[in-house]
Amino acid sequence: MADDATIEPAGTPRKPSFPIGPELRGYLRRYKRERDLPVTYERLLAFREVSPLPDENGKPTLWDTVIYDTSEMHSLNEALKEVYASLKVDGDLSVVDHLYIDRIDFCTFGNSTPFRIRIVNAYNDNQDYFYVKRADASRVYGLELEHLLSPNRMQFLTHGNTLVEEHVAGIPGDIFIKDWLGRPDPKPIRVAKELVKFNERCFVRLLGDMRSYNFVFVVTPDFEESQLRIRAMDFDQQSYNGRMNFYRPQFFKDNTPLVNYCLKHLRVETARQYAREEQTLMLQRAQLASERLGLLLHDMARDPIAPPGKIHTLREGLAEHYKRHDYLRCESMGSLIRENLESIRRHIGRPVVPELVPE
């Protein structure tokens, strides 16, 4: 398997965070993603104590539980409940009186250094989570493209330099590989089928860095066999890297067990069928949301979220992959996504399908 998109060596600079520009901000207001919120990322940074958060087996995690001044806790908790209400029920506070903030965790790993808020129902102890992060234009474009082009709806809000996201529930990919691949249920062909579809979605919409801990498996029991869906849960690397294979999950070493699983259980002809199914669905979603998607890609095409050198490298790779010289005129990541959608619409050149055979 090619390894040009493997984990970057220590010392490699992180992807920079890009501010939300005026045009993207206008788009977010138009579609009610931008709201006035009572809590900002900066406010959450004012914690006083930190306690390492272990997992259920007592092992260290990447998260710390943070504690605030007693004088701040009550107002902060009430404000976070308001944020949750805005995210889930359009700000209707009458249905969240019985909720309380159980814990606030902080993670210094990754680009977004998020806060994770655990909120609990006092009547039945049911819990939910949401995240407060530094707003980054790349991530916002990634979330919105996921909402428009994937089968998954994404709930998120922005407020100035603050981004609030819902929790994406599921089994983390690395845990699924370790604990679920050897099970008789779900059926192996369901796993292989969904990996092909997920690989195609990421590639067409240019969502990068989908190594195993950046996506989850959602398992849904059905009347005969369980159904599967792979969902991205990290959108930091939307349309930034210049390497074409960075946008294909199959080329990450972390995902090698999944790819080998596909090779074992899936014929190439069937993989082509599944890839074409997902391409068709993406085109249908794009058509249904044509006005909104057009506005988003227009703003994205004018937003400098990637250096010109990376854009030029990527457009050359895509032009070769799809056998279309139209890519060579593209000067932005938004334009490249538009060309990807046009390529699968035309279905010209070599079959638009993940190469399941290792290179």
C-alpha positions, 0 to 999 in steps of 0.5 A, spaced: 500 500 500 502 506 498 504 510 504 505 517 501 499 519 506 502 516 513 502 519 519 507 525 518 514 525 522 515 529 529 516 536 528 512 537 522 508 544 523 501 543 524 496 545 519 494 553 521 487 555 523 484 560 518 479 565 521 472 565 518 472 571 513 466 576 511 463 571 506 463 565 510 460 569 516 455 571 511 453 564 509 453 562 516 448 567 518 444 566 512 443 559 514 442 560 521 449 557 523 452 563 526 448 565 533 449 569 539 452 565 544 453 566 552 459 562 552 466 563 548 472 558 547 476 564 551 471 564 557 472 556 557 480 557 557 479 561 564 479 554 568 483 554 575 485 546 576 486 540 571 485 533 573 487 527 568 481 523 566 482 516 565 478 511 561 473 506 564 479 501 565 483 506 569 488 508 563 490 515 561 486 519 555 488 525 552 483 529 556 483 532 562 477 534 567 477 542 568 475 546 574 473 553 575 472 558 580 466 556 585 463 563 583 464 562 576 461 555 576 453 556 576 453 562 571 457 558 566 453 551 567 447 555 566 450 558 560 452 552 557 445 549 558 443 555 553 448 553 548 446 546 548 439 548 547 441 553 541 444 547 538 439 542 539 432 545 540 433 552 537 434 555 543 428 553 547 430 553 554 423 550 557 425 543 555 432 543 558 431 545 565 432 538 568 439 538 564 445 539 568 452 540 566 456 534 569 463 535 567 468 539 562 474 536 559 479 539 555 484 536 550 490 539 548 491 534 542 490 536 535 489 543 532 482 545 535 484 543 542 477 542 544 472 542 550 468 537 551 461 538 555 458 532 558 450 534 559 446 529 563 438 528 564 437 529 571 430 524 571 434 518 567 441 519 567 441 519 560 448 523 558 450 527 551 456 531 549 457 537 545 464 540 543 466 548 544 472 549 539 476 555 536 473 557 530 477 555 524 474 556 517 477 549 514 473 545 519 467 549 518 467 548 510 468 541 512 462 540 517 458 544 512 460 539 506 459 533 510 452 536 512 450 537 504 454 531 501 454 526 505 448 522 508 449 525 515 446 531 518 451 536 522 449 540 527 454 546 529 454 553 531 459 559 530 459 565 534 465 570 533 471 565 534 468 560 537 465 553 534 460 549 537 459 542 535 454 536 536 457 529 538 458 524 533 456 517 536 459 511 534 465 506 535 472 509 534 475 506 527 481 504 531 477 500 536 472 497 531 479 494 528 481 491 534 475 489 537 470 488 532 473 486 525 473 478 527 466 478 529 461 474 525 456 480 526 456 485 522 457 481 516 464 482 513 461 485 506 457 490 510 464 493 512 467 492 506 461 496 502 461 502 507 469 503 507 468 503 499 463 508 500 466 512 505 473 512 501 469 515 495 465 521 499 472 523 502 475 523 496 470 527 492 469 532 497 476 533 499 476 531 506 483 529 509 486 525 514 481 520 515 486 515 519 482 510 524 481 515 530 478 520 526 472 516 524 467 512 527 462 506 525 455 506 527 452 500 527 444 499 527 441 492 528 436 490 523 431 485 522 436 480 519 443 483 519 446 489 522 447 495 518 453 499 518 455 507 516 462 510 517 462 517 519 467 522 519 468 526 526 474 530 525 474 536 520 480 539 521 483 537 514 478 539 509 481 541 503 488 543 505 493 538 503 496 537 496 497 530 496 491 526 492 492 520 497 491 524 503 484 524 501 483 517 501 482 513 507 485 507 504 492 510 504 493 511 511 497 505 515 492 505 521 487 503 516 491 497 513 487 492 516 480 495 514 483 495 507 486 488 507 479 486 510 476 489 503 481 485 499 479 479 502 471 479 502 470 484 496 470 483 488 473 489 484 466 489 480 462 489 486 467 495 489 465 499 482 458 498 483 458 501 491 463 506 489 458 508 483 452 508 488 455 513 492 457 517 487 450 517 484 447 519 491 452 525 492 450 528 485 443 527 488 444 530 494 448 536 491 442 537 486 437 537 492 442 543 495 444 546 489 443 553 491 446 552 498 452 548 495 453 553 490 454 559 495 458 555 499 463 553 494 463 560 491 465 562 498 470 557 499 473 558 492 475 565 494 477 563 501 485 562 502 484 556 506 490 552 502 497 555 499 497 556 492 503 550 491 498 545 495 492 547 490 497 546 484 500 540 486 493 537 488 490 539 481 495 536 477 494 529 481 486 530 480 487 532 473 491 525 472 486 521 476 480 523 472 483 524 465 480 531 465 485 538 463 479 542 466 482 541 473 489 545 471 485 552 471 483 551 478 486 556 483 482 554 489 480 548 493 472 550 492 474 550 485 477 543 485 471 540 489 466 543 484 470 539 478 470 533 482 463 533 482 463 534 475 468 529 474 463 523 477 457 526 473 461 525 467 463 519 469 469 519 463 476 516 463 478 511 468 473 508 472 472 513 478 473 507 484 478 506 489 484 502 487 482 496 492 489 493 490 495 495 493 500 500 489 
